[in-house]
Amino acid sequence: MSDIPVTAEVSNHKVAAAFANANTARQAASAVASSLSLGASQVQLIQPGEPHPGRKLEPESRAIWQTIVVAHVKLGIVGLIGGAVLFGVLYAMGLPFIVQNAIAALLVLVFFGGVAGLMLGGLVSLRPDHDRYIEATREATQHGMTTVVVHAFSMEQRTLAA
C-alpha cells in the first residue's frame, strides 16, 4: 500500500525537534536543509509567540478535503473487495448458511466490508499520527522553546532528518 497513497498530502513524514535556544534551532534547521537538500518549505522554524504555528505544522491542511475523499474512496473499495474475498473463502469452505443464502451473504459481507473500509478512511482522514507531533511542538512553544519542523517526502528522508 506504500505505492498507492491513501492521503493527498505530498509530505506524509514529519519530524520535529525542540531547542531551548533560537540560534541553535536556526543552525540545526540550516544544517538539516543543506545536508539533505531540502527546500525552504520543508524545514520550518516555530518560535514562541508564532501567530499561526498550524500553517507551519500542517502546511498542506488545504489538501485535507482531498485526503478525505481519496482515503474514503480507496479504503472503501478495499473494504468492498475484502468483503467479497471473505464471502469467497466462506463459500469455498462450504458453510451451510453461506452456501444456502449465497446472494444475501454476499451482499451483507460486501456491505459490511465497504462500511469497515469507509470507517478506516475516516480514521486516516483524522490523521491521528500527527497528534503527537503537533502536541509536542505546542508544548515546546508554551515553554519558550523554538521547534525545527521537517516535512520529509519519504521515510528515508525522515530518518535522515531525525
C-alpha positions in Angstrom: 0.0 0.0 0.0 3.0 2.3 0.2 3.0 2.7 -3.6 -0.7 3.8 -3.5 -1.0 6.8 -1.2 -4.1 6.9 0.9 -3.8 10.6 1.5 -3.5 13.6 -0.8 -0.5 15.0 1.1 2.9 15.3 -0.5 4.7 15.2 2.8 3.4 12.4 4.9 6.5 12.1 7.1 7.2 14.8 9.7 10.0 15.3 12.3 10.1 18.0 15.0 12.9 18.9 17.4 12.7 21.5 20.2 15.6 23.7 21.1 15.9 26.0 24.1 18.0 28.5 22.1 16.6 30.0 18.9 20.1 30.4 17.4 20.8 26.7 17.9 17.5 25.9 16.3 18.3 28.1 13.2 21.7 26.4 12.9 20.1 22.9 13.1 17.4 23.9 10.5 20.1 25.1 8.2 22.3 22.0 8.7 19.3 19.7 8.0 18.2 21.6 5.0 21.7 21.7 3.4 22.7 18.2 4.3 19.5 16.7 2.9 19.0 19.3 0.1 15.6 20.2 1.4 13.7 23.2 0.2 12.8 26.1 2.5 9.2 25.0 2.7 10.3 21.6 4.0 12.2 23.0 7.0 10.3 25.4 9.2 11.1 27.2 12.5 8.3 27.7 15.0 9.1 30.2 17.7 7.2 31.1 20.9 4.5 33.6 20.1 4.2 32.4 16.4 0.9 33.9 15.2 -0.1 30.9 13.1 2.0 27.8 14.0 -0.6 25.5 12.5 0.4 26.7 9.0 3.9 25.6 9.5 3.0 22.3 11.3 0.4 21.3 8.7 1.2 23.3 5.5 -1.0 21.0 3.5 -4.1 21.4 5.5 -5.8 22.7 2.3 -5.4 19.1 1.0 -7.4 17.7 3.8 -10.6 17.6 1.6 -8.7 15.7 -1.0 -7.3 13.4 1.7 -10.8 12.7 3.0 -12.1 11.8 -0.5 -9.1 9.8 -1.5 -8.9 7.9 1.8 -12.6 7.1 1.8 -12.8 6.0 -1.9 -9.7 3.9 -1.8 -10.3 2.2 1.5 -14.0 1.8 0.8 -13.1 -0.1 -2.4 -10.6 -2.2 -0.4 -13.3 -3.0 2.1 -15.8 -4.0 -0.6 -13.1 -6.3 -2.2 -12.3 -7.7 1.3 -15.9 -8.5 1.9 -16.2 -10.3 -1.4 -13.0 -12.2 -0.7 -14.3 -13.2 2.7 -17.5 -14.4 1.0 -15.5 -16.5 -1.4 -13.5 -18.1 1.4 -16.6 -18.9 3.4 -18.4 -20.2 0.4 -15.4 -22.4 -0.6 -15.4 -23.8 3.0 -19.0 -24.9 2.4 -20.6 -23.1 5.4 -24.2 -24.1 5.1 -25.6 -20.6 5.8 -23.4 -19.0 3.2 -24.0 -21.7 0.5 -27.8 -21.8 1.1 -28.1 -17.9 1.1 -25.3 -17.0 -1.3 -26.7 -13.8 -2.7 -27.8 -12.4 0.7 -24.5 -13.5 2.3 -22.5 -11.9 -0.5 -24.4 -8.6 -0.2 -24.1 -8.5 3.6 -20.4 -9.2 3.6 -19.6 -6.8 0.8 -21.8 -4.1 2.5 -20.1 -4.5 5.9 -16.6 -4.7 4.2 -17.4 -1.4 2.5 -18.5 0.2 5.7 -15.4 -1.0 7.5 -13.3 0.5 4.7 -15.1 3.8 4.9 -14.6 3.8 8.7 -10.9 3.2 8.2 -10.9 6.0 5.6 -12.4 8.3 8.3 -9.6 7.3 10.7 -6.9 8.1 8.1 -8.7 11.5 7.5 -8.3 12.4 11.1 -4.6 12.0 10.8 -4.0 10.5 14.3 -0.3 10.0 13.5 0.1 13.8 13.6 -1.3 14.3 17.1 1.9 13.5 19.0 4.0 15.7 16.6 1.6 18.7 17.0 1.2 18.4 20.7 5.0 18.1 21.3 5.5 21.3 19.2 2.8 23.2 21.0 4.1 22.2 24.4 7.6 23.2 23.5 6.5 26.7 22.3 4.5 27.1 25.5 7.7 26.5 27.4 9.6 29.2 25.3 11.4 26.7 23.1 11.9 27.0 19.3 11.0 24.0 17.3 12.5 22.9 14.0 9.9 21.1 11.8 10.9 19.0 8.9 8.4 17.9 6.2 10.1 14.9 4.6 8.9 13.4 1.3 10.0 9.8 2.2 10.5 7.6 5.2 14.3 7.6 4.3 14.4 11.4 4.3 12.5 11.5 7.6 15.0 9.0 9.2 18.0 11.1 8.0 16.4 14.3 9.2 15.8 12.7 12.7 
